[in-house]
Amino acid sequence: MTENKDFFKKAFSNMKEEAGKQKKIDRENFNAVKADSKSRFEEAKKADPDFEEFKNAKGLKGKLNTLLSHAERNSKEVRQENRKEYEEMLRDMRAHINENFDEKNK
């Protein structure tokens, strides 16, 4: 009977010790995720200069031209095989804007 008591006493002692270790690990993981989340939130709150430029552009034509200039600048990120098609599409869009928006829509 004493052997059973000692066995259970030791087993529960080991479980308590392991649970304490796991709790410490879980707390560290939680704090790491919390810190990462906070840094991502702070990054997301920063003002986007492209959006500010778009917001400050005057008229529909100005806003469309701003969007196109951003797209043209970012075209370098498009994979090489798609770049020509993408740049041609942007040229067509710019020509369409210039043809269809007169001075009063600037």
Contacts in CASP RR format, 6 or more apart in sequence:
PFRMAT RR
TARGET T0000
AUTHOR 0000-0000-0000
METHOD contacts of the structure
MODEL  1
MTENKDFFKKAFSNMKEEAGKQKKIDRENFNAVKADSKSRFEEAKKADPD
FEEFKNAKGLKGKLNTLLSHAERNSKEVRQENRKEYEEMLRDMRAHINEN
FDEKNK
50 70 0 8 1.000
53 66 0 8 1.000
53 70 0 8 1.000
54 63 0 8 1.000
54 66 0 8 1.000
54 67 0 8 1.000
54 70 0 8 1.000
57 63 0 8 1.000
57 65 0 8 1.000
57 66 0 8 1.000
58 106 0 8 1.000
59 105 0 8 1.000
59 106 0 8 1.000
60 101 0 8 1.000
60 105 0 8 1.000
61 97 0 8 1.000
61 101 0 8 1.000
61 105 0 8 1.000
61 106 0 8 1.000
62 106 0 8 1.000
64 97 0 8 1.000
64 101 0 8 1.000
65 94 0 8 1.000
65 97 0 8 1.000
68 90 0 8 1.000
68 93 0 8 1.000
68 94 0 8 1.000
68 97 0 8 1.000
71 90 0 8 1.000
72 87 0 8 1.000
72 90 0 8 1.000
75 83 0 8 1.000
75 86 0 8 1.000
75 87 0 8 1.000
75 90 0 8 1.000
78 86 0 8 1.000
END
